[in-house]
Amino acid sequence: MSPEPSAADTAVLQHALGDLEQVVLDQRRRLRLALACVLARGHLLIEDVPGLGKTVLAQAIARVLGLDFRRVQFTSDLLPADITGASVWERERGEFRFVPGPVFAELLLADEVNRSSPKTQSALLEAMEERQVTVDGRTHRLAPVFFVVATQNPLDNQGAHPLPEAQLDRFLMRLDLGYPGREAELALLAGEDRRELLERTAPRLDAGALRALQQRAAAVHAAPALLEYLWRLLAATRSAGTLRCGLSPRAGLALLAAARAWAFLDGRPHVLPADLQAVWLPVTAHRVACVDGGDTRAVLERLLGEVETA
């Protein structure tokens, strides 16, 4: 059995979650999922219409966790070098010098990632997968803590290049934010500017402390019976005639990592079936599609209800 997460670990994460809730109102579950995504060393895709707080959410995570933040607005003329960096000739020294791009931040917001060309998207997605970039034949490692929050507008596809399913699979989770409830929106309208509130928010962690938490979250125990339950969930998607294809082994690893992080947020040293169930849709819904273009989430929810935990 893995050692139980310390009270200090649980306390700092709960304080971080509370700080995020002060900035991003009425989104506790989604904020907790985003925090679990960071702990699991995954990347997050947010699909929603403009104006719902996607940028503020990314900035708040960076601020509260003490991470270096960069934002890239993806456009049709954005080049891979605008993300990864480039070698620049220095005449005085008579040699090329590598100038790092924004991908070398600890938290990168890739805003409207579907607005750039597939070639530029691939440059980002390769960096996400490999945690390194290669420029002019030389490999450069990214920061030990490297978290991407990418956004897409699902309604406006004119001139856009939606991420294909194979690239969507690189994101640990996909979330939407939705509109706030009545009380939360009234508080937003009557309250102070979220950006000013964010500037006064003190970091709870730094990159080194977060990396240590990620390592401890990855050590949360998953019993053989829990792994059997996870396998049954994966197998159910593969035999479901309504899905074009089932969940891959990579999806299974993603589910396990996210469930471990979810359990770690609760201060538990082991994963429960409820942890897998909590992260099921955010981790899986963007990895599969229905044969007839139907409601993928409904199919996945049905399968989750049909598979026995033991």
C-alpha positions as CSV (number, residue, x, y, z in Angstrom):
1,M,0.0,0.0,0.0
2,S,1.3,3.5,-0.8
3,P,2.0,5.9,2.0
4,E,-1.0,8.0,2.8
5,P,-0.9,11.6,1.5
6,S,0.2,13.9,4.2
7,A,-2.2,16.3,5.9
8,A,0.0,19.1,4.5
9,D,-0.5,17.9,1.0
10,T,-4.2,17.7,1.3
11,A,-4.4,21.1,3.0
12,V,-2.4,23.0,0.4
13,L,-4.4,21.5,-2.5
14,Q,-7.7,22.3,-0.8
15,H,-6.5,25.9,-0.2
16,A,-5.4,26.1,-3.8
17,L,-8.9,24.9,-4.9
18,G,-10.5,27.4,-2.7
19,D,-8.4,30.2,-4.2
20,L,-9.4,29.2,-7.7
21,E,-13.1,29.2,-6.6
22,Q,-12.7,32.8,-5.5
23,V,-11.6,33.8,-9.0
24,V,-13.7,31.4,-11.2
25,L,-17.1,31.3,-9.7
26,D,-19.6,28.3,-9.7
27,Q,-17.1,25.9,-11.2
28,R,-15.9,23.8,-8.3
29,R,-16.1,20.4,-10.0
30,R,-14.4,21.6,-13.2
31,L,-11.7,23.4,-11.2
32,R,-11.1,20.2,-9.3
33,L,-10.9,18.3,-12.6
34,A,-8.4,20.8,-13.9
35,L,-6.3,20.5,-10.7
36,A,-6.4,16.7,-11.1
37,C,-5.3,17.1,-14.7
38,V,-2.2,19.1,-13.5
39,L,-1.4,16.5,-10.8
40,A,-1.6,13.7,-13.3
41,R,0.8,15.5,-15.6
42,G,-1.8,15.7,-18.4
43,H,-3.0,18.5,-20.6
44,L,-6.4,20.1,-20.7
45,L,-8.6,21.0,-23.7
46,I,-11.5,23.4,-23.0
47,E,-14.2,23.6,-25.7
48,D,-16.7,26.4,-25.2
49,V,-17.9,29.7,-26.7
50,P,-16.0,32.9,-26.0
51,G,-16.6,34.9,-22.8
52,L,-17.0,32.1,-20.3
53,G,-13.7,32.5,-18.5
54,K,-11.3,30.0,-20.2
55,T,-8.4,32.5,-20.2
56,V,-9.1,33.5,-16.6
57,L,-9.2,29.9,-15.5
58,A,-5.8,29.2,-17.1
59,Q,-4.3,32.4,-15.5
60,A,-5.8,31.5,-12.1
61,I,-4.2,28.0,-12.2
62,A,-0.8,29.5,-13.1
63,R,-1.1,32.1,-10.4
64,V,-2.3,29.8,-7.6
65,L,0.3,27.1,-8.4
66,G,3.1,29.5,-8.9
67,L,3.8,28.6,-12.5
68,D,5.4,30.7,-15.3
69,F,2.5,31.6,-17.6
70,R,2.5,32.3,-21.4
71,R,-0.3,32.8,-23.8
72,V,-0.3,32.2,-27.6
73,Q,-3.2,33.3,-29.7
74,F,-3.4,30.8,-32.5
75,T,-4.1,32.3,-35.9
76,S,-3.9,31.1,-39.5
77,D,-0.4,32.7,-40.0
78,L,1.2,31.3,-36.8
79,L,4.3,29.3,-37.6
80,P,5.7,26.4,-35.6
81,A,8.8,28.5,-34.7
82,D,6.5,31.0,-33.1
83,I,5.7,28.3,-30.5
84,T,8.9,26.3,-30.2
85,G,11.5,29.1,-30.8
86,A,14.2,29.5,-33.4
87,S,17.9,29.7,-33.9
88,V,19.0,33.3,-34.5
89,W,22.3,34.3,-36.1
90,E,24.5,36.5,-33.8
91,R,26.9,38.3,-36.0
92,E,29.1,39.5,-33.1
93,R,29.7,35.9,-32.0
94,G,29.6,34.4,-35.4
95,E,27.2,31.6,-34.4
96,F,23.5,30.7,-34.0
97,R,21.8,31.2,-30.7
98,F,18.6,29.4,-29.8
99,V,15.8,31.7,-28.6
100,P,13.2,29.7,-26.7
101,G,9.5,30.2,-27.7
102,P,6.5,30.3,-25.4
103,V,6.3,26.5,-25.2
104,F,9.1,26.7,-22.6
105,A,6.7,28.2,-20.1
106,E,5.4,26.0,-17.2
107,L,1.8,26.7,-18.1
108,L,1.0,27.5,-21.8
109,L,-2.4,28.8,-22.9
110,A,-3.0,27.8,-26.5
111,D,-5.9,30.0,-27.3
112,E,-8.2,28.9,-30.1
113,V,-5.8,26.2,-31.1
114,N,-8.1,25.2,-34.0
115,R,-7.4,28.6,-35.8
116,S,-3.8,27.6,-36.8
117,S,-2.7,25.2,-39.5
118,P,-2.3,21.5,-38.9
119,K,1.5,21.9,-39.1
120,T,1.5,24.4,-36.3
121,Q,-0.8,22.4,-34.2
122,S,1.4,19.4,-34.7
123,A,4.4,21.3,-33.4
124,L,2.5,22.0,-30.1
125,L,1.1,18.5,-29.8
126,E,4.6,16.9,-30.3
127,A,6.0,19.2,-27.5
128,M,3.1,18.1,-25.3
129,E,3.7,14.4,-26.0
130,E,7.5,14.4,-25.9
131,R,8.1,17.3,-23.4
132,Q,10.9,18.5,-25.7
133,V,11.3,20.3,-29.0
134,T,13.8,19.8,-31.7
135,V,15.0,22.9,-33.6
136,D,17.7,22.7,-36.3
137,G,18.6,19.2,-35.3
138,R,19.1,20.0,-31.6
139,T,16.8,18.8,-28.9
140,H,15.7,21.1,-26.1
141,R,14.0,19.8,-23.0
142,L,10.9,21.6,-21.7
143,A,10.3,22.6,-18.1
144,P,9.9,19.7,-15.6
145,V,6.4,21.0,-14.9
146,F,4.7,21.6,-18.3
147,F,1.0,22.0,-18.6
148,V,-1.0,23.1,-21.7
149,V,-4.5,24.5,-21.5
150,A,-5.8,24.7,-25.1
151,T,-9.1,26.2,-26.1
152,Q,-11.5,25.7,-29.0
153,N,-14.7,27.4,-30.0
154,P,-17.1,24.5,-31.0
155,L,-19.5,26.8,-32.8
156,D,-17.3,28.9,-35.2
157,N,-15.6,26.6,-37.6
158,Q,-15.2,29.0,-40.5
159,G,-11.5,29.1,-41.4
160,A,-10.7,26.7,-38.6
161,H,-8.9,23.3,-38.4
162,P,-10.5,21.3,-35.7
163,L,-8.1,18.9,-34.0
164,P,-8.5,15.3,-35.4
165,E,-9.3,12.5,-33.1
166,A,-5.7,11.2,-33.1
167,Q,-4.5,14.6,-31.7
168,L,-7.4,15.0,-29.3
169,D,-6.1,11.8,-27.7
170,R,-3.0,13.8,-26.5
171,F,-5.2,15.7,-24.0
172,L,-5.8,14.0,-20.7
173,M,-9.1,15.8,-20.3
174,R,-11.6,17.8,-22.3
175,L,-14.0,20.1,-20.4
176,D,-16.6,22.7,-21.2
177,L,-17.4,25.5,-18.7
178,G,-21.0,26.4,-19.5
179,Y,-22.8,29.4,-18.2
180,P,-22.7,30.3,-14.5
181,G,-25.7,29.9,-12.3
182,R,-27.9,32.8,-11.3
183,E,-26.2,33.6,-8.0
184,A,-22.7,33.2,-9.4
185,E,-23.4,35.5,-12.4
186,L,-25.0,38.1,-10.1
187,A,-21.9,38.0,-7.9
188,L,-19.8,38.3,-11.0
189,L,-21.7,41.4,-12.1
190,A,-21.7,43.0,-8.7
191,G,-18.1,42.1,-7.8
192,E,-14.7,43.4,-8.7
193,D,-12.8,42.6,-11.9
194,R,-11.6,39.1,-11.9
195,R,-8.2,40.2,-13.2
196,E,-7.7,42.6,-10.3
197,L,-8.7,39.8,-7.8
198,L,-6.2,37.5,-9.5
199,E,-3.4,39.9,-9.2
200,R,-3.9,39.9,-5.4
201,T,-4.0,36.1,-5.2
202,A,-0.8,34.8,-3.6
203,P,0.7,31.5,-5.0
204,R,0.2,28.4,-2.8
205,L,3.0,26.4,-4.5
206,D,5.8,26.7,-6.9
207,A,7.0,24.4,-9.7
208,G,9.3,22.4,-7.5
209,A,6.6,21.8,-4.9
210,L,4.1,20.9,-7.6
211,R,6.4,18.4,-9.2
212,A,6.8,16.7,-5.8
213,L,3.0,16.5,-5.5
214,Q,2.7,15.0,-9.0
215,Q,5.2,12.3,-8.0
216,R,3.2,11.4,-4.8
217,A,-0.1,11.4,-6.7
218,A,1.4,9.0,-9.3
219,A,2.2,6.6,-6.4
220,V,-1.4,6.3,-5.2
221,H,-2.2,2.6,-5.0
222,A,-4.5,0.9,-7.5
223,A,-5.5,-2.6,-6.3
224,P,-5.8,-5.5,-8.8
225,A,-9.5,-5.5,-8.4
226,L,-9.6,-1.8,-9.4
227,L,-7.5,-2.5,-12.5
228,E,-9.9,-5.3,-13.4
229,Y,-12.8,-2.9,-13.2
230,L,-10.9,-0.4,-15.3
231,W,-10.3,-3.1,-17.9
232,R,-14.0,-4.0,-18.0
233,L,-14.8,-0.4,-18.7
234,L,-12.3,-0.3,-21.6
235,A,-13.6,-3.6,-23.0
236,A,-17.2,-2.4,-22.8
237,T,-16.3,0.5,-25.2
238,R,-14.6,-1.9,-27.6
239,S,-17.6,-4.2,-27.9
240,A,-20.2,-1.4,-28.1
241,G,-21.5,-1.4,-31.6
242,T,-22.5,2.2,-31.4
243,L,-18.9,3.4,-31.1
244,R,-16.6,3.6,-34.2
245,C,-13.7,2.2,-32.0
246,G,-13.1,1.5,-28.4
247,L,-10.8,3.2,-25.9
248,S,-7.1,2.5,-26.4
249,P,-4.6,1.3,-23.8
250,R,-3.4,4.9,-23.7
251,A,-6.9,6.0,-22.6
252,G,-6.7,3.3,-19.9
253,L,-3.5,4.8,-18.6
254,A,-5.0,8.3,-18.7
255,L,-8.0,7.1,-16.7
256,L,-5.8,5.5,-14.1
257,A,-3.6,8.6,-13.8
258,A,-6.6,10.9,-13.5
259,A,-8.2,8.6,-10.9
260,R,-5.0,8.5,-8.8
261,A,-4.9,12.4,-8.9
262,W,-8.6,12.5,-7.9
263,A,-8.0,10.2,-4.9
264,F,-4.9,12.2,-4.0
265,L,-7.0,15.4,-3.8
266,D,-9.2,13.6,-1.3
267,G,-6.1,12.6,0.8
268,R,-6.5,8.9,0.1
269,P,-3.6,6.4,-0.6
270,H,-5.7,4.2,-2.9
271,V,-8.0,4.5,-5.8
272,L,-11.7,3.6,-5.5
273,P,-14.2,2.8,-8.3
274,A,-15.8,6.2,-7.5
275,D,-12.6,7.9,-8.5
276,L,-12.6,6.3,-12.0
277,Q,-16.3,7.2,-12.3
278,A,-15.6,10.8,-11.4
279,V,-13.1,11.3,-14.2
280,W,-14.7,8.9,-16.7
281,L,-16.4,11.4,-19.1
282,P,-13.7,14.2,-19.0
283,V,-11.0,11.6,-19.9
284,T,-12.9,9.5,-22.4
285,A,-15.6,11.6,-24.3
286,H,-13.1,13.2,-26.7
287,R,-11.4,9.9,-27.5
288,V,-14.3,8.1,-29.1
289,A,-17.1,8.8,-31.5
290,C,-20.5,7.2,-32.4
291,V,-20.9,5.4,-35.7
292,D,-24.0,7.4,-36.6
293,G,-22.8,10.7,-35.2
294,G,-25.0,10.2,-32.0
295,D,-24.4,11.4,-28.5
296,T,-21.1,10.0,-27.4
297,R,-21.4,11.1,-23.8
298,A,-24.8,9.3,-23.5
299,V,-23.2,6.1,-24.7
300,L,-20.3,6.4,-22.3
301,E,-22.6,7.2,-19.4
302,R,-24.7,4.1,-20.3
303,L,-21.7,1.9,-20.4
304,L,-20.4,3.2,-17.0
305,G,-23.8,2.3,-15.5
306,E,-23.8,-1.2,-17.0
307,V,-20.3,-2.3,-16.0
308,E,-20.2,-3.8,-12.5
309,T,-17.5,-2.5,-10.1
310,A,-16.8,-6.0,-8.8
